[in-house]
Structures are given as structure tokens and as C-alpha cells.
Amino acid sequence: MSAGLDPAIHAPNRLQMCCMLAGVDTIDFATVREALDVSESVLSKHIKTLEEAGYLKIRKTPSEGRVRTWLALTGAGRKALKGHLAALRALMAGAEGSVA
């Protein structure tokens, strides 16, 4: 992978999830699942990858007899996303004159 691109973030669903989380403190699991239009199992795998990288914090709270899962980017996750987006911008800038 190109220098600066983070493989934990780079997958399209994980990148979209990190961008969603960058704008807020927390988002619930169901909102992310609906926005990404993926199954619970697919989202859970992406969450696990980001959590193992230290980029995502998970909090579970009881709500109406069920447990609700909340997701938040960690400080390391915000820093990694910022670096990943900078690397994407650099790649795009290098390609701008080459694409017709």
C-alpha cells in the first residue's frame, strides 16, 4: 500500500465509518449499519479491525430492555484518519495532471 495509507482504514466501509465518526463524539451501531447498508456481521468485522488497531472505542449501554452499542474514534483513530486522508490528497494531487 502507498506510504501514508493505513490498511486498517483504507477499506471503503471502514473509511466511510471513520469519516462518519470524525464529525461526532459517538454513533450507535444501527445508524452506522444503515448508513453503510451492510449486515450486522459485516459491520462487526469492520468494527473489530478498527478496534484491534486501537482506532475505535466501543461502549454498550442498556436501552429499553436491549443493549445498545455505541462507537467512537479514539485519539489514535482520529490521528490515523487525518494521516490517511492527507495521503489520499497527496495521491490525488499527483494524479490530477495525468488524468484526461
PyMOL CGO cylinders between C-alpha atoms (Angstrom):
from pymol import cmd
from pymol.cgo import CYLINDER

trace = [
    CYLINDER, 0.00, 0.00, 0.00, 1.22, 3.54, -0.71, 0.3, 1, 1, 1, 1, 1, 1,
    CYLINDER, 1.22, 3.54, -0.71, 3.11, 5.38, 2.00, 0.3, 1, 1, 1, 1, 1, 1,
    CYLINDER, 3.11, 5.38, 2.00, 0.78, 7.03, 4.47, 0.3, 1, 1, 1, 1, 1, 1,
    CYLINDER, 0.78, 7.03, 4.47, -2.26, 4.96, 3.59, 0.3, 1, 1, 1, 1, 1, 1,
    CYLINDER, -2.26, 4.96, 3.59, -3.45, 2.97, 6.58, 0.3, 1, 1, 1, 1, 1, 1,
    CYLINDER, -3.45, 2.97, 6.58, -4.64, -0.55, 5.69, 0.3, 1, 1, 1, 1, 1, 1,
    CYLINDER, -4.64, -0.55, 5.69, -6.90, -0.65, 8.77, 0.3, 1, 1, 1, 1, 1, 1,
    CYLINDER, -6.90, -0.65, 8.77, -8.78, 2.42, 7.49, 0.3, 1, 1, 1, 1, 1, 1,
    CYLINDER, -8.78, 2.42, 7.49, -8.44, 2.03, 3.71, 0.3, 1, 1, 1, 1, 1, 1,
    CYLINDER, -8.44, 2.03, 3.71, -11.29, -0.45, 3.05, 0.3, 1, 1, 1, 1, 1, 1,
    CYLINDER, -11.29, -0.45, 3.05, -14.22, 1.62, 1.72, 0.3, 1, 1, 1, 1, 1, 1,
    CYLINDER, -14.22, 1.62, 1.72, -16.66, 0.73, 4.52, 0.3, 1, 1, 1, 1, 1, 1,
    CYLINDER, -16.66, 0.73, 4.52, -14.07, 1.39, 7.23, 0.3, 1, 1, 1, 1, 1, 1,
    CYLINDER, -14.07, 1.39, 7.23, -13.05, 4.68, 5.63, 0.3, 1, 1, 1, 1, 1, 1,
    CYLINDER, -13.05, 4.68, 5.63, -16.68, 5.78, 5.44, 0.3, 1, 1, 1, 1, 1, 1,
    CYLINDER, -16.68, 5.78, 5.44, -17.25, 4.71, 9.05, 0.3, 1, 1, 1, 1, 1, 1,
    CYLINDER, -17.25, 4.71, 9.05, -14.21, 6.65, 10.26, 0.3, 1, 1, 1, 1, 1, 1,
    CYLINDER, -14.21, 6.65, 10.26, -15.32, 9.74, 8.34, 0.3, 1, 1, 1, 1, 1, 1,
    CYLINDER, -15.32, 9.74, 8.34, -18.79, 9.48, 9.90, 0.3, 1, 1, 1, 1, 1, 1,
    CYLINDER, -18.79, 9.48, 9.90, -17.30, 9.16, 13.37, 0.3, 1, 1, 1, 1, 1, 1,
    CYLINDER, -17.30, 9.16, 13.37, -14.85, 12.04, 12.84, 0.3, 1, 1, 1, 1, 1, 1,
    CYLINDER, -14.85, 12.04, 12.84, -17.73, 14.50, 12.85, 0.3, 1, 1, 1, 1, 1, 1,
    CYLINDER, -17.73, 14.50, 12.85, -19.34, 13.34, 16.11, 0.3, 1, 1, 1, 1, 1, 1,
    CYLINDER, -19.34, 13.34, 16.11, -18.49, 12.07, 19.58, 0.3, 1, 1, 1, 1, 1, 1,
    CYLINDER, -18.49, 12.07, 19.58, -20.37, 8.77, 19.20, 0.3, 1, 1, 1, 1, 1, 1,
    CYLINDER, -20.37, 8.77, 19.20, -22.73, 6.98, 16.82, 0.3, 1, 1, 1, 1, 1, 1,
    CYLINDER, -22.73, 6.98, 16.82, -24.84, 3.93, 17.55, 0.3, 1, 1, 1, 1, 1, 1,
    CYLINDER, -24.84, 3.93, 17.55, -24.23, 0.65, 15.73, 0.3, 1, 1, 1, 1, 1, 1,
    CYLINDER, -24.23, 0.65, 15.73, -27.62, 0.65, 13.96, 0.3, 1, 1, 1, 1, 1, 1,
    CYLINDER, -27.62, 0.65, 13.96, -27.09, 4.11, 12.47, 0.3, 1, 1, 1, 1, 1, 1,
    CYLINDER, -27.09, 4.11, 12.47, -23.71, 3.09, 11.04, 0.3, 1, 1, 1, 1, 1, 1,
    CYLINDER, -23.71, 3.09, 11.04, -25.14, -0.20, 9.72, 0.3, 1, 1, 1, 1, 1, 1,
    CYLINDER, -25.14, -0.20, 9.72, -27.95, 1.62, 7.95, 0.3, 1, 1, 1, 1, 1, 1,
    CYLINDER, -27.95, 1.62, 7.95, -25.65, 4.31, 6.52, 0.3, 1, 1, 1, 1, 1, 1,
    CYLINDER, -25.65, 4.31, 6.52, -23.24, 1.72, 5.14, 0.3, 1, 1, 1, 1, 1, 1,
    CYLINDER, -23.24, 1.72, 5.14, -26.07, -0.59, 4.05, 0.3, 1, 1, 1, 1, 1, 1,
    CYLINDER, -26.07, -0.59, 4.05, -24.30, -3.69, 5.35, 0.3, 1, 1, 1, 1, 1, 1,
    CYLINDER, -24.30, -3.69, 5.35, -25.31, -6.62, 7.52, 0.3, 1, 1, 1, 1, 1, 1,
    CYLINDER, -25.31, -6.62, 7.52, -24.61, -6.72, 11.24, 0.3, 1, 1, 1, 1, 1, 1,
    CYLINDER, -24.61, -6.72, 11.24, -21.94, -9.39, 10.73, 0.3, 1, 1, 1, 1, 1, 1,
    CYLINDER, -21.94, -9.39, 10.73, -20.11, -7.36, 8.07, 0.3, 1, 1, 1, 1, 1, 1,
    CYLINDER, -20.11, -7.36, 8.07, -20.17, -4.25, 10.23, 0.3, 1, 1, 1, 1, 1, 1,
    CYLINDER, -20.17, -4.25, 10.23, -18.99, -6.24, 13.25, 0.3, 1, 1, 1, 1, 1, 1,
    CYLINDER, -18.99, -6.24, 13.25, -15.93, -7.44, 11.30, 0.3, 1, 1, 1, 1, 1, 1,
    CYLINDER, -15.93, -7.44, 11.30, -15.05, -3.87, 10.29, 0.3, 1, 1, 1, 1, 1, 1,
    CYLINDER, -15.05, -3.87, 10.29, -15.52, -2.69, 13.86, 0.3, 1, 1, 1, 1, 1, 1,
    CYLINDER, -15.52, -2.69, 13.86, -13.23, -5.45, 15.13, 0.3, 1, 1, 1, 1, 1, 1,
    CYLINDER, -13.23, -5.45, 15.13, -10.49, -4.46, 12.67, 0.3, 1, 1, 1, 1, 1, 1,
    CYLINDER, -10.49, -4.46, 12.67, -10.64, -0.82, 13.77, 0.3, 1, 1, 1, 1, 1, 1,
    CYLINDER, -10.64, -0.82, 13.77, -10.83, -1.75, 17.44, 0.3, 1, 1, 1, 1, 1, 1,
    CYLINDER, -10.83, -1.75, 17.44, -7.81, -4.06, 17.17, 0.3, 1, 1, 1, 1, 1, 1,
    CYLINDER, -7.81, -4.06, 17.17, -5.87, -1.21, 15.53, 0.3, 1, 1, 1, 1, 1, 1,
    CYLINDER, -5.87, -1.21, 15.53, -6.73, 0.97, 18.54, 0.3, 1, 1, 1, 1, 1, 1,
    CYLINDER, -6.73, 0.97, 18.54, -8.80, 3.34, 16.41, 0.3, 1, 1, 1, 1, 1, 1,
    CYLINDER, -8.80, 3.34, 16.41, -12.27, 2.60, 17.73, 0.3, 1, 1, 1, 1, 1, 1,
    CYLINDER, -12.27, 2.60, 17.73, -13.80, 2.54, 21.20, 0.3, 1, 1, 1, 1, 1, 1,
    CYLINDER, -13.80, 2.54, 21.20, -16.97, 0.55, 21.84, 0.3, 1, 1, 1, 1, 1, 1,
    CYLINDER, -16.97, 0.55, 21.84, -19.43, 1.25, 24.65, 0.3, 1, 1, 1, 1, 1, 1,
    CYLINDER, -19.43, 1.25, 24.65, -22.54, -0.79, 25.41, 0.3, 1, 1, 1, 1, 1, 1,
    CYLINDER, -22.54, -0.79, 25.41, -25.50, 0.64, 27.31, 0.3, 1, 1, 1, 1, 1, 1,
    CYLINDER, -25.50, 0.64, 27.31, -28.87, -0.83, 28.29, 0.3, 1, 1, 1, 1, 1, 1,
    CYLINDER, -28.87, -0.83, 28.29, -31.80, 0.74, 26.45, 0.3, 1, 1, 1, 1, 1, 1,
    CYLINDER, -31.80, 0.74, 26.45, -35.42, -0.37, 26.55, 0.3, 1, 1, 1, 1, 1, 1,
    CYLINDER, -35.42, -0.37, 26.55, -34.57, -3.92, 27.61, 0.3, 1, 1, 1, 1, 1, 1,
    CYLINDER, -34.57, -3.92, 27.61, -31.83, -4.26, 24.99, 0.3, 1, 1, 1, 1, 1, 1,
    CYLINDER, -31.83, -4.26, 24.99, -28.16, -3.42, 24.84, 0.3, 1, 1, 1, 1, 1, 1,
    CYLINDER, -28.16, -3.42, 24.84, -27.24, -0.57, 22.54, 0.3, 1, 1, 1, 1, 1, 1,
    CYLINDER, -27.24, -0.57, 22.54, -23.72, -0.38, 21.07, 0.3, 1, 1, 1, 1, 1, 1,
    CYLINDER, -23.72, -0.38, 21.07, -22.04, 2.99, 20.66, 0.3, 1, 1, 1, 1, 1, 1,
    CYLINDER, -22.04, 2.99, 20.66, -18.93, 3.62, 18.55, 0.3, 1, 1, 1, 1, 1, 1,
    CYLINDER, -18.93, 3.62, 18.55, -16.36, 6.40, 18.87, 0.3, 1, 1, 1, 1, 1, 1,
    CYLINDER, -16.36, 6.40, 18.87, -13.00, 7.14, 17.30, 0.3, 1, 1, 1, 1, 1, 1,
    CYLINDER, -13.00, 7.14, 17.30, -10.11, 7.17, 19.74, 0.3, 1, 1, 1, 1, 1, 1,
    CYLINDER, -10.11, 7.17, 19.74, -7.45, 9.87, 19.67, 0.3, 1, 1, 1, 1, 1, 1,
    CYLINDER, -7.45, 9.87, 19.67, -5.23, 7.44, 17.78, 0.3, 1, 1, 1, 1, 1, 1,
    CYLINDER, -5.23, 7.44, 17.78, -8.08, 6.79, 15.34, 0.3, 1, 1, 1, 1, 1, 1,
    CYLINDER, -8.08, 6.79, 15.34, -8.56, 10.49, 14.65, 0.3, 1, 1, 1, 1, 1, 1,
    CYLINDER, -8.56, 10.49, 14.65, -4.82, 10.91, 14.11, 0.3, 1, 1, 1, 1, 1, 1,
    CYLINDER, -4.82, 10.91, 14.11, -4.68, 7.88, 11.79, 0.3, 1, 1, 1, 1, 1, 1,
    CYLINDER, -4.68, 7.88, 11.79, -7.67, 9.12, 9.78, 0.3, 1, 1, 1, 1, 1, 1,
    CYLINDER, -7.67, 9.12, 9.78, -6.08, 12.54, 9.40, 0.3, 1, 1, 1, 1, 1, 1,
    CYLINDER, -6.08, 12.54, 9.40, -2.86, 10.92, 8.10, 0.3, 1, 1, 1, 1, 1, 1,
    CYLINDER, -2.86, 10.92, 8.10, -4.77, 8.60, 5.78, 0.3, 1, 1, 1, 1, 1, 1,
    CYLINDER, -4.77, 8.60, 5.78, -6.77, 11.49, 4.29, 0.3, 1, 1, 1, 1, 1, 1,
    CYLINDER, -6.77, 11.49, 4.29, -3.56, 13.50, 3.80, 0.3, 1, 1, 1, 1, 1, 1,
    CYLINDER, -3.56, 13.50, 3.80, -2.04, 10.54, 1.94, 0.3, 1, 1, 1, 1, 1, 1,
    CYLINDER, -2.04, 10.54, 1.94, -5.15, 10.28, -0.26, 0.3, 1, 1, 1, 1, 1, 1,
    CYLINDER, -5.15, 10.28, -0.26, -4.96, 14.02, -1.03, 0.3, 1, 1, 1, 1, 1, 1,
    CYLINDER, -4.96, 14.02, -1.03, -1.29, 13.65, -2.00, 0.3, 1, 1, 1, 1, 1, 1,
    CYLINDER, -1.29, 13.65, -2.00, -2.14, 10.75, -4.33, 0.3, 1, 1, 1, 1, 1, 1,
    CYLINDER, -2.14, 10.75, -4.33, -4.93, 12.76, -5.92, 0.3, 1, 1, 1, 1, 1, 1,
    CYLINDER, -4.93, 12.76, -5.92, -2.70, 15.80, -6.38, 0.3, 1, 1, 1, 1, 1, 1,
    CYLINDER, -2.70, 15.80, -6.38, -0.09, 13.65, -8.13, 0.3, 1, 1, 1, 1, 1, 1,
    CYLINDER, -0.09, 13.65, -8.13, -2.72, 12.26, -10.50, 0.3, 1, 1, 1, 1, 1, 1,
    CYLINDER, -2.72, 12.26, -10.50, -4.54, 15.48, -11.33, 0.3, 1, 1, 1, 1, 1, 1,
    CYLINDER, -4.54, 15.48, -11.33, -2.34, 16.42, -14.29, 0.3, 1, 1, 1, 1, 1, 1,
    CYLINDER, -2.34, 16.42, -14.29, -2.15, 12.86, -15.57, 0.3, 1, 1, 1, 1, 1, 1,
    CYLINDER, -2.15, 12.86, -15.57, -5.85, 12.08, -15.93, 0.3, 1, 1, 1, 1, 1, 1,
    CYLINDER, -5.85, 12.08, -15.93, -7.59, 13.34, -19.03, 0.3, 1, 1, 1, 1, 1, 1,
]
cmd.load_cgo(trace, "trace")
